[in-house]
Amino acid sequence: MKNGPKRSLSSGTIVFLCLTAGIIVITALFLLTISGKDLSGRQNVTDGQVQLDADIPELAVDEEPEIQTEQPIRISLLPDVPEEPEIRQLTISVAGDVTAPRVARDNTENDTGFADIFVNLDEAFGQADIALCTLETMTDDEIDYDTYNTSPLLLDALKSTGIHYLNLATEHMIDFGEAGLDITRAELNMRGINYCGASDSVQMLSVNGISVALLAYTYGISEVVPANQDLSGIPLFSMDRALSDIALARANGANLVIVLPHWGTKNSGDVTDAMRETARQLARAGADMIIGSHSNVVSEMEMLKVERADGRTYEALVCYSLGALLMEARSEENAAGMVLSTEIQYDSGKRQVTFLARKIIPLYIGQTTLEGNRVWRVINISDGAYVETLNADIREGAQAARARVEQLAAGLENGNAETD
C-alpha cells in the first residue's frame, strides 16, 4: 500500500502558535503581579495595618507548613469610646381639676370673672419645667356657660399663674360634642397652651433632654353624651390599652412615663382596692408617676417599689387625687386642694428615674368678700402666718384645708416606700 504524502506545519500556523504561547506567558505574569505574590514577599494584615514581609523562607518541596492557631484579628477603624452616662433633672408641678364657679362665670361679661382668682401660686408653678392640671370644663364661647363650659378667659388666668399643660381626658370632654372639644383645643392652641388626652392618649415631649410620655385616660363619659356619639377618639381607660401604651412609650424612647387616670368617686377621697391594684399594675408595666383626678377631694399618696420585666426594682409615685385646683366648693373636703411639686433625676447610664426633693403645697378654694362683692379665690396656704392674715370669713376654712393636706403629706414623707 502506498503511503500518503508527508504533511508539515505551514509557516502561518507556526507564527500563530508562537503568538498564542506568548500571550499565555504574559497573562500569567500579569496575574501573578496583581495578586501580590511577587518575589518581594506576601502582605500580612495585623491590627488594622498592612505590613510587608520581605524575607519569607521558601518551603522545601516535601515540607509540610506549620499550622498555628491565632485569635481572630479585630480590625477597628475608630477607637471604641464608651458613652458617658448623663444625669439630667426636671421639676414637675401637678394640680387637680378645674371647673368654673358660677359667680366667676357670671362676672365674665365685664372680663373680671377670673382676674386675680389665683393668689400667690408662684411657688407652686413658677419654677416648674412641666406645670399641669386637669381641665374639666370646655371653653366654647358660642354656647351658654355652665359648670362644664365656661369663658376661654379661664385659660388666660391659668396661663398667667404658670400652668402651661392641660389634661383634657375627663367624662365631660364631649358634653358639647366634638365641636365643643374642637373649639376648646383651638382656644388652647391660640394661647400656646399644650394639652394631652384630647384624642391620642400618648403625648411625647422632651424637657431638659429627658423624654417624657403623658398618658391620659378617663373612666367613662357623662350621661349627657348621646348614646350614638362616636367615641373612637376618646381615651377611655382599660388596663390592656394602658399597658400597651406604656410599652409603646418606652419603645419610643420615653425616660419618664406619667399616667393621668380620671377615676374614683366624685366628692370622696376613698381609695378602693381596685384603684390600688390598678396603680400597681401600671407601675410594674413602667409608669413612674400615677396622678389621679376626678374626685375633687384630696386623697392619699404613696411611693411604690416594684419589680419590672427586666428584673430590676423601680420607684413609682402615686397620688390618687390632688383634689381640685378650682371648683365651686360646697364642703370642707372640696375646699382643700394641693399641688405636688417634685424634682426628678434621670440617669442615662442606669436608665432609671430617681425622685429627689418633693414639696406638697396646700391650697384653699373658697369665696370671700372684696369691695362688697362675693368672689372666688384659690390661695396658697403653705405659710401658716399668712393664713392668719386672711379675711375672717375664710380663715377657719383655710386652716382646716391646710391641716388636711399636711396630714396627707406627712403620710407620704414619713412612710417607707411600699414594696409590691
C-alpha positions in Angstrom: 0.0 0.0 0.0 1.3 3.5 -0.8 1.9 5.9 2.0 0.3 9.4 1.6 2.5 12.5 1.2 4.1 13.9 4.4 2.4 17.0 5.8 4.3 19.8 7.6 3.1 22.9 9.5 2.8 25.9 7.4 4.7 29.0 8.4 1.4 30.8 9.2 0.4 28.1 11.7 3.8 28.3 13.4 3.6 32.0 13.8 0.0 31.8 15.2 1.1 29.2 17.8 4.1 31.3 18.9 1.8 34.3 19.4 -0.6 32.3 21.4 2.1 30.9 23.7 3.5 34.4 24.2 0.1 35.8 25.2 -0.4 33.0 27.7 3.0 33.7 29.3 2.3 37.4 29.5 -1.1 36.9 31.0 0.3 34.5 33.7 3.0 37.1 34.7 0.3 39.8 34.8 -2.0 37.8 37.1 0.9 36.9 39.3 1.8 40.5 39.7 -1.6 41.8 40.6 -2.2 39.0 43.1 0.7 40.4 45.2 2.6 37.1 45.1 5.7 38.5 43.6 9.3 38.0 44.6 9.2 40.7 47.3 7.0 38.7 49.6 3.4 38.5 50.9 1.1 41.0 52.5 0.0 40.3 56.1 -2.8 42.2 57.9 -2.2 42.7 61.6 -4.1 45.1 64.0 -5.6 47.0 61.1 -2.3 47.9 59.4 -0.8 46.5 56.2 2.7 45.2 56.7 5.2 43.8 54.1 7.0 40.6 55.0 10.1 40.8 52.7 12.0 37.7 53.9 9.6 34.8 54.0 11.6 31.5 53.7 10.6 29.1 50.9 9.3 25.7 51.8 11.0 22.6 50.7 9.2 20.5 48.2 8.0 17.9 50.6 8.0 20.1 53.8 4.6 20.5 55.4 3.8 24.0 56.6 3.4 24.6 60.3 -0.2 25.5 61.2 -0.7 27.9 64.1 -4.0 28.8 65.8 -4.3 32.5 66.5 -7.0 34.7 68.0 -9.3 36.3 65.4 -8.0 39.6 64.2 -10.2 42.6 65.0 -9.8 45.5 62.7 -11.1 48.8 64.1 -11.2 51.9 62.0 -12.2 54.0 65.0 -11.3 53.5 68.7 -14.2 52.4 71.0 -15.2 55.3 73.2 -17.8 54.4 75.8 -20.7 56.8 76.0 -20.6 58.9 79.2 -23.8 58.5 81.2 -25.7 61.7 81.7 -27.7 62.8 84.7 -30.5 65.2 83.9 -33.2 66.8 86.0 -36.6 68.4 85.7 -39.3 69.7 88.0 -42.9 68.8 87.6 -45.8 70.6 89.4 -49.2 69.0 89.2 -52.6 70.2 90.5 -56.1 68.8 90.4 -59.3 69.5 88.5 -60.5 72.9 87.2 -64.2 73.9 86.7 -65.6 77.4 86.8 -67.7 78.5 89.8 -71.0 80.2 88.9 -70.0 83.5 90.4 -66.9 83.6 88.3 -68.8 82.7 85.2 -71.4 85.4 85.8 -68.7 88.0 86.0 -67.1 87.2 82.7 -69.2 89.8 80.9 -67.0 92.5 82.3 -63.8 90.4 81.9 -63.3 90.2 85.7 -64.7 86.7 86.3 -61.2 85.1 86.5 -59.0 88.1 87.1 -56.8 87.7 90.2 -58.6 84.4 91.1 -55.3 82.6 91.8 -53.4 84.1 94.7 -49.7 83.6 95.5 -49.1 80.5 93.4 -45.7 81.4 92.0 -44.1 79.0 94.5 -46.3 76.2 93.1 -45.8 76.7 89.4 -43.3 79.4 88.7 -40.2 77.2 88.6 -41.7 74.1 87.1 -40.5 72.6 83.8 -43.9 71.0 83.5 -46.9 72.7 85.2 -50.0 70.6 84.7 -53.6 70.4 85.8 -56.9 68.8 84.5 -59.4 70.9 82.7 -62.8 69.5 83.4 -64.7 72.2 81.5 -64.9 73.2 77.9 -64.3 76.7 76.8 -66.8 77.2 73.9 -67.7 80.9 73.8 -70.5 80.3 71.4 -72.8 78.5 73.7 -74.2 79.1 77.2 -71.8 78.8 80.2 -72.4 76.2 82.8 -70.4 74.1 85.2 -68.7 72.2 82.3 -68.5 75.1 79.8 -67.1 78.5 80.5 -65.3 81.5 79.0 -61.9 81.0 77.5 -60.8 83.8 79.8 -60.3 81.0 82.3 -57.4 79.7 80.1 -55.8 83.1 80.3 -56.0 83.0 84.1 -54.4 79.5 84.2 -51.6 80.5 81.9 -50.9 83.7 83.9 -50.4 81.6 87.1 -47.8 79.4 85.4 -49.8 76.4 84.1 -48.8 75.5 80.5 -50.1 72.0 80.2 -53.7 70.8 80.5 -55.2 67.3 80.7 -58.5 67.1 78.8 -59.3 63.4 79.5 -62.5 63.7 81.6 -66.0 62.4 81.5 -67.2 65.9 80.3 -64.8 66.3 77.4 -67.6 65.8 74.8 -70.6 67.0 76.8 -71.0 69.5 73.9 -70.0 67.2 71.2 -66.8 67.1 69.2 -67.5 70.7 68.1 -67.1 71.9 71.7 -63.9 69.9 72.1 -62.5 71.3 68.9 -63.2 74.9 69.9 -61.5 74.3 73.3 -58.5 72.9 71.5 -58.4 75.9 69.2 -58.5 78.3 72.2 -55.6 76.4 73.8 -53.6 76.5 70.6 -54.1 80.3 70.2 -52.7 80.7 73.7 -49.8 78.4 73.3 -51.0 76.0 76.0 -50.2 72.4 75.4 -52.6 69.6 76.2 -53.0 65.8 76.3 -55.9 63.3 76.5 -57.9 65.0 73.7 -57.6 62.3 71.0 -54.3 60.4 71.2 -53.8 59.2 74.7 -50.0 59.2 74.3 -48.3 62.6 74.3 -44.5 62.7 74.0 -42.4 65.7 74.9 -38.7 66.5 75.6 -37.8 68.5 78.6 -34.2 69.3 79.6 -33.1 66.4 77.4 -35.5 64.0 79.2 -38.1 62.2 77.0 -41.5 62.4 78.9 -44.6 60.4 78.0 -48.0 61.7 79.2 -50.8 59.0 79.1 -54.2 60.4 80.0 -57.4 58.4 80.3 -61.0 58.8 81.6 -63.0 56.1 83.3 -66.0 56.9 81.0 -68.2 59.7 79.7 -71.1 61.6 81.3 -74.8 60.7 80.9 -75.5 63.8 78.8 -73.4 62.4 75.9 -75.7 60.9 73.2 -75.7 57.1 73.1 -74.7 57.2 69.4 -71.8 59.5 69.9 -68.6 58.3 68.2 -66.1 57.5 71.0 -63.2 56.4 68.8 -61.1 59.4 69.7 -61.8 59.4 73.4 -59.1 57.9 75.6 -61.3 55.5 77.6 -59.4 53.6 80.2 -58.8 49.9 80.0 -55.9 48.0 81.5 -55.0 46.4 78.2 -54.9 49.8 76.5 -52.8 51.4 79.3 -50.3 48.6 79.3 -49.9 48.7 75.6 -49.5 52.5 75.6 -46.8 52.3 78.3 -44.9 49.7 76.3 -45.2 51.9 73.2 -44.0 54.9 75.0 -40.9 53.0 76.3 -40.2 51.7 72.8 -40.3 55.2 71.5 -37.6 56.2 74.0 -39.6 57.6 77.0 -37.3 58.1 80.0 -40.2 59.1 82.3 -43.8 57.8 82.0 -46.6 59.8 83.7 -50.1 58.2 83.7 -53.1 60.5 84.4 -56.2 58.4 85.2 -59.6 60.2 85.7 -61.0 57.8 88.3 -62.5 57.3 91.7 -65.8 58.6 93.1 -67.0 62.2 93.0 -66.7 64.1 96.3 -65.0 61.1 98.0 -61.4 60.7 99.0 -61.7 56.9 99.5 -59.1 54.8 97.6 -60.6 51.5 96.6 -58.8 48.2 96.3 -59.3 48.3 92.5 -57.6 51.7 92.3 -54.6 50.3 94.3 -54.3 47.3 92.2 -54.5 49.4 89.0 -51.7 51.6 90.3 -49.5 48.6 91.0 -50.1 47.1 87.6 -49.3 50.4 85.9 -46.1 50.8 88.0 -44.9 47.3 87.2 -45.5 47.9 83.5 -43.3 51.0 83.5 -45.3 54.0 84.9 -43.1 56.3 87.0 -45.8 58.7 88.2 -49.6 58.0 88.5 -51.6 61.2 89.2 -55.3 60.8 89.6 -58.1 63.3 89.2 -62.0 63.4 89.3 -63.0 63.1 92.9 -62.3 66.8 93.8 -61.2 65.7 97.2 -57.5 65.4 98.2 -56.5 61.8 98.9 -53.5 59.8 100.0 -50.2 59.4 98.3 -47.7 56.6 98.3 -44.3 55.6 96.9 -44.2 52.1 95.5 -41.2 49.9 94.8 -42.0 47.4 92.1 -40.1 44.8 90.0 -40.4 45.2 86.3 -39.8 42.9 83.4 -36.1 43.4 83.4 -35.9 42.1 87.0 -34.8 45.4 88.5 -36.6 47.3 91.2 -38.1 50.8 90.5 -39.9 53.5 92.4 -43.3 54.9 91.3 -45.0 57.8 92.9 -48.8 57.5 93.2 -51.2 60.4 94.0 -54.8 59.0 94.0 -56.3 62.5 93.9 -54.9 66.1 94.2 -58.4 67.4 94.8 -59.5 70.5 92.8 -57.5 73.5 91.7 -60.7 75.5 91.1 -64.3 74.5 91.6 -67.5 75.7 93.3 -66.5 74.2 96.7 -69.5 73.4 98.7 -67.9 71.4 101.6 -64.8 71.5 103.7 -63.5 68.5 101.7 -63.9 70.3 98.4 -62.3 73.4 99.7 -58.9 71.7 100.2 -56.6 71.3 97.2 -52.9 70.7 96.8 -50.0 71.0 94.3 -47.4 68.3 94.1 -44.1 69.6 93.1 -41.3 67.1 92.6 -37.8 67.2 91.3 -36.9 64.2 89.2 -33.4 62.9 88.1 -32.8 60.7 85.2 -29.6 58.7 84.9 -29.0 57.6 81.3 -26.4 55.0 82.5 -28.7 53.2 84.8 -31.8 54.2 82.7 -33.6 54.9 85.9 -35.6 57.7 87.4 -34.9 59.0 91.0 -37.3 61.2 92.9 -35.4 64.0 94.7 -36.9 66.9 96.6 -40.7 66.9 97.0 -43.0 69.7 98.1 -46.7 69.5 98.8 -48.3 72.9 98.6 -51.8 73.1 100.3 -54.5 75.3 98.6 -57.7 76.7 99.9 -60.6 77.2 97.4 -63.4 79.5 98.7 -65.4 82.7 98.5 -64.6 85.9 100.2 -65.9 89.5 100.1 -63.9 92.0 98.1 -65.2 95.6 97.8 -68.7 94.4 98.7 -68.7 91.6 96.0 -68.5 87.8 96.6 -65.5 86.5 94.7 -63.7 83.1 94.4 -60.1 82.8 95.4 -57.6 79.9 95.2 -54.9 80.7 97.8 -51.5 79.1 98.6 -51.8 78.4 102.4 -48.5 76.7 103.0 -47.5 79.6 105.2 -49.4 79.4 108.5 -48.6 83.0 109.4 -50.1 84.2 106.1 -53.3 82.2 106.8 -53.7 84.3 109.9 -53.9 87.4 107.9 -56.8 86.2 105.7 -60.3 87.6 106.0 -62.1 86.2 109.0 -64.8 84.6 106.8 -62.3 82.3 105.1 -59.6 81.9 107.7 -61.2 79.0 109.5 -61.7 77.1 106.2 -58.2 77.7 105.1 -56.8 76.4 108.4 -58.8 73.2 108.1 -57.7 72.8 104.5 -54.0 73.2 105.4 -54.3 70.7 108.2 -55.9 68.1 105.9 -53.2 68.4 103.3 -50.4 68.4 105.7 -51.6 65.2 107.2 -51.6 63.5 103.8 -48.1 64.9 103.0 -46.8 63.6 106.3 -48.1 60.2 105.5 -46.1 60.2 102.2 -42.9 61.6 103.7 -42.8 59.5 106.9 -43.9 56.2 105.4 -41.4 53.9 103.7 -41.9 53.1 100.1 -44.2 50.1 99.9 -42.7 47.1 98.2 -45.0 45.4 95.7 
